[in-house]
Amino acid sequence: MKFSSAKLLSLITILTFSMITIISPNLPGQISNETRIKQAVDSVRINYEKKANKTIPSLSILIHTPSDYIFVSSTAEGETPLTKDTYFRFASNTKNFTSASILNMQESGWLNIKDKIVDLIPGSSISYVPESPEFNIPYKNEITIEQLLQHSAGVYDIDNDPVPGYNGLSYTDYMTFKNPAHQFELSELVNEAAKNNLSYFPPGKGYHYSNTGYTVLSEIIQRVYSFKTGGQKKYADYIRDFITGSSAPVPLDISFPYLATDVTITSPFATGYLITKDSTNIFTNVNMSAHVGEGNGYATFAELDKYIRSIMKGENVLDTHSIYLMKNSVSDSNKTYALGCIHIKDLGYGHNGCIKGYLSDMLYDPDTDVSVIIMIPVNDYTDPDEEGIIYGLKALVNAGFASRIALGFTGKMIPF
């Protein structure tokens, strides 16, 4: 049971139309900005609890402005507040790192996002994706790298949608239930779309969020980097060497586990909860090998803030042209999703994440130089219509807006 980032993104688009603009009230001068934000986020969490009819352990935000760097953790009674240095799984925010990697490779002349995935890697006799049957997905010869980044390639999402032969489940759910320690491989995942001839539409003819599309991008990153170095490389190798490691422009303490045995998170970490009608389950130590390049990252609030600000401000690996593409290269079918990048007015550019146990936003607003990292360590599946997740989504966005409002910036609150 899961609420995909695809649905989450769709809800953001829908909910945007019901936002109400609010200007920050004039609060007494003796109240600190941190107190203002704490009061604002407390109010959002309490309203969330009332609508969800259950206790929400925490709603935390790091907001970074030209003059303030404030972290607050609104917690239920008896819960320990998080800190800016608390680790959590940030799920599909990983897609922005994948996009940054692809665009950085393009800057180096290693690939071109307009190329089709069956084209040859520049300077080689090797195609971007293997010629093996596992990668013979529908419309393979027509799909471009850019379309994969935009979710406009039509690649079937075997992680979020049911796959034939698996009792109405997605392939990853079925295999995880069968064996939680199963080591997923990129080719194995893509093969489920290939062998079942599954797709949503011809490339460029629609929009459908697809984790599997980003699995293909992860394979491309591995193959291009392996060719350039003359050795076998993983997605995590490129991320470490160019985006997060000690030799990167902005070294970051961010991890992307890909082994089924690598299930723990560095301490201190936020415990993630998944609530169903029958039970509350902890989903902190999890096999992330099925989510390479599309949802396998974890970090702290502080490190994610450092990443999204530096990327969007041109202080990291990307030049201004690549940043423009990341933010603005949208498909005809979805004007709010570019290259691994969403946009929410008055919150900014970045991404969000929804995985068992965690719901998060990572956004930077260039108009105000304000970034927000927001996280709730809960997925609520008690309602068959997934209203609990919808409330969680609203709480995330409202926490961001309420914090901006508390500091005098324009914000928009979504009615619960």
N, C-alpha and C positions, 0 to 999 in steps of 0.2 A: 504494500500500500504506500503510495507516494503522491506528493503534489509536485509536479514538474516545474522547473524554471520556465518552461514554455507557458504554462497556465499563469504563472506568476507574472510574466511579462505582459501577457494579454490583459490581466486584471489591472496592471498599472495603466495601460492605455485606456481602458474603459473608465477607471476611476478618475482619471485626470479631468474628465468632463464634469465631474461633480464636485471639484475642489472649490473651496470658498476662500477668497483672498482676505488675509488678516494682516494688519500692521501692528507691530510691537507696541504694547501699552507703555505708558510712562511709569516705570517703577521707581520707588524711592532710591535715591542715590546711594544710600548706605547699604543696600543689598548687593552682594557681590554677583558678578556674572555667573559664577559657578552655582550659586544658590538659585538664581533665576532659572538656569537650565535644569537644575535638579527638580525644582517645583514643576516646571513644564513637563519633564519626562515622567515624573511621578503621576501627574494627571493623566497622561496618555496611557501609562501602564494600568492604572486603576480603571479607566474606562474600558480598556481591553479586557481586563478581568471580569468586569460586569457583563460585557457582551458575550464573552466566552463561557461565563459561569464556571470559572475555575481559577485556581491560583496560578499566576505566571511568575516563576522564580526570579527572573530578572529581565530588564530591558535596558541596554547600555549603549552609550554613544560617545564617540570622540569627535569633537567639532574643533576645527582648526581654521582660524580666520587670520587676517593680517595682523591682528593685535591680541588674539586669544588662542590658547591651546588648552582646551578643557575636556576632561573626561568625567562623566557621571554614570553611575550604575544604580538604577532604581530597582530595589529588590522587595520582595514580599517579606513579611515578618518572619524572622528566624533564618533567612537566607543570607549568605555571605556576599557582599558586593564584589563585583569583578574589578579589575584594574586595567589600565591601558596596556599592560604587559601580560594579560591573560590570553592564552592561545585558544583558538576554536577553528573548526573546519569551515572554510568559507565557500566551499562548493563551486557553483558556476561562475563566481568571480574569477575562477581559474581561466575562463575563456578570454578574458582581457589580456592575461599573460601570454596565452597562445597567439593572440592577434599581434601583440607586441613582438613576439619572436618571429612571426611570418614577415611583418613589416620591416624588422631589422635585417632579416635575410635579404629582403628586396633591396634595401639601401646598399647592402654589400654586393649586389649583383648576383646573388646566389639563386634567385628565383624571380618570377614576375607573377603578381596576383591575377593578371589577366590570362595567364597560361591555363590550358586545360590540364587536368590531373593525369592525362595519358601522355602529355608532352614530355620531352626529355629535359632533365635537369641541365641548365646551361653549362656547356663545356664537357658534357658527359654523353654516354650512350645508355644512360639509365633513366627510366621514366619516374615521374614523381611518385606514382603508386605502383606496386608490384603487378606484373602481368599474370599472376596466379589466379586460379578460380575464386579464391576467397575475396578478391577485390573486384569481381565482375558484377558490380552493382548496376541496376538499371540506369541507362543514360550515361554510363561511365565516360564515353568518348566526348560528351558535350559539357560536362561539369567543369567549371573553373575554380581556381583556388579562392577567388573573391566571393563566388557564390556560396562556397562552404562557410566562409567567415560571416556572411550575411544571413545564413539559414534560408537561402533562396535556391539551393541546389536540388531540393526535393528528396534528399537522402533520408530514408526511413530511420526513425529513432527506436532502435531495439532496446534501449534502456528505459524509456518512458511508456512505450506503446506495446500492446500484446503482439506476440510472435506465434505463428502457427506451430502447434505441437507442444506448447508449454502451458496447457490448462488455463488459457486466458490470461497468462502473465507475460510480462516482458521477459526477454531472455536473461537479463541480469538478475531480476528478482527470482526467477525460477532456479537458476544455478546457485544463487546465494542461499536460498532456502534449502536446496539440496545439499550443498556443501559450503558453509561460510568461509572456509579456507581455500576455496578454489582460486587458482592463479589464472586470471583472465589475461588474454593476449589480444593485441589490437586486431590482428588478422582474424581471430576467432569471432570477435564482435562484429566486424564488418561482414564476415561470411554469412551471418544470419540474415542480413538484408539481401545478400547476393543469391544464396541458394534458394531463398523463398521468393525471389524476384519482387521485393517490396520497395515501393517508393511512393511519394505523395503526389508528384507532378513532374513534368519535364523541367529541366533546369531553367531558371529565370521566369517561370510561369506562376510563381506563388511564393508564399512565405510559410514555413513550418519549422519551429524550433527543433533542432536535432542534435542531441549529444553525440550520436554516431557520426554526424558530419564533422564534428570536432575530433573524433577518434581518427578519421581519415587525415585531418590536418596534423595530428600528432605523428602519424606514420610519415607524412611528407617531411616534417621537421627532422625526424630521425634519419630518413634516407638522404636528405640533402646534407645534413651535418656529417653523416658517415662518409659520403662521397668526398666532402671537402677536407676531412681529416685523414681519410684512408683507413679508418678503423670503425668498428661497430659502436654506434652511439645511440643513446636513449633520449627521449624527450627531456627527461630530468637533467641530462648532461648539458644540453644546450641552455636550458633555463639557468642552471648553475653558472656556466661559463660566461654567459652574456647578460643575464637579467638580474640575478640575485647574489652571485658568488663574490669572493674577495676581489676578483679582477673586473667586476662589473662597474659601470659608472657610479651606481648607488648600491653598494652592498646591502643586502636585506636578509633578515632572519626569517625566511619563508621556505616551507618544505612542500614537496610534491611526491609523496610516497607512491610507488608503483608495484611493490611486492606484496603478495597476499599476507605475508608474515609481518609486514610493517604496519601494525594496527594501532600503535600507541601515539599519543600526542604529548609533546613536551610539557612539563609542568611549569607554572600553574596553568591548568586548563579549565574551561567551562564544561561541565557535564551536560551532554545533550540528551533531551528527553523526547520520546515519541509517545503521544497519548492516544489511545484507542478507547472504544466503548468498554472494553474488558480489562484493560491494564495500562500501566505506564511503564514504558521500556526505556532503558538507557542505551543510547547509541553514540558512545564516545570512541571506544576501541573497535574500529570497523576496517574491514578489508576494502581498500580503495583501488585495487588493481583494475576494476572495470571502468574507472573514471579518469584515466590519464588524459590530460589536456583539456578536459571538459568540466572537471569538478573535483580533482583530487588534492587541492591545496589546503594548507592550514598555516595560520600565523597569528600574531597579536594585532590588536587594534592599532597600536603605534606603528608597526611595520607596514600594515596595509595602507595607512595614511601616508607614510613616507613614499610608498610605491605610487599610489594614484596621483598624488600631487606632483611628484617628480616627472612622471610620464606625461601628464597632461600639460605641464608647464614647459616642456622641452628641456628639462634638466636631467634626463635619463638617456636611454639608448636611441630614442627616436628623434628625427629632425622635424621641423615644423610642417613639412609636406606630409610626412607619414602620420603625424598627429591629426592633421586635417582629414586625411583619408579615414583614419580610425573613427573619427567623430561624425563624418558626413557622407561616407560612401555607402548610401542606403540602396536597397532594391526598390523597384517600382511598387512592390506589394507591401512594404512596411517601411514607413518613413521615420520610425523611432528606433530602429536597430541598424547600426552600421557594421563596422568590422570588429566583432566581439565587444561592442560598446552600445549601451543604451543611453537615452537622454530623458531626464525628468526635469521639466522647467522649474527653476528656482531651487533645485537640488544638485543638478549637474550631470556630468558624463561619467560613465564607469560601467558597473555591472551590479548584479545581485546574485544571491545564492540561496538555494533551497535544497537541503539534503536531510535525511533522517537525523533529527536532533538539533538542527540549526537553520536559522533564517537570517539573512544578512543583506546589507547594502554597502557599497563602496562607491562614493560619488565625489566629483570635484566640479565646482561651478566657477568657470573662468571669469564670469562677469563680476563676481564679488571676491574672488580668491578665497573661497570657503570650501572646505572638504568635510565630509561626514563619513564615519564608519559606524554602522549601527548593527546590533546583533541581539536576537532573542534565541535562547537555547531550547526552543520548543517547537515541535510540529504537532498540531492538534487535529487528529483525524476522527474525532468522536461523532461528527455529523456526516451523514452520507453525502450531503451536498458540499462538503468541505468548507463550510462556513468558518470553522475554526482557523483554517489557514488564511482565509480571506481577512479575518480580523487581525491575524498576525501581520499580514502584508500591510494593512492600513496602519497598524501600530508602528511598524518600522518607518513608513513614510511620514506619519504624523510626528514621530519623535524627531525626525530630521527637521521638519518644518517648524515645530514648536521650539526647538533649540535655536534656529535662525531667528525666529520672531523674538525670543527672549533677549537676543543680542542686537535687535534693532533692524534686522534684515526683513524684507518682504517674504512672507511664506503663505502656504495654502494648506489648510487643514481639510482632511477628508472626513465627512460625517460617518460615524460608526453605524 
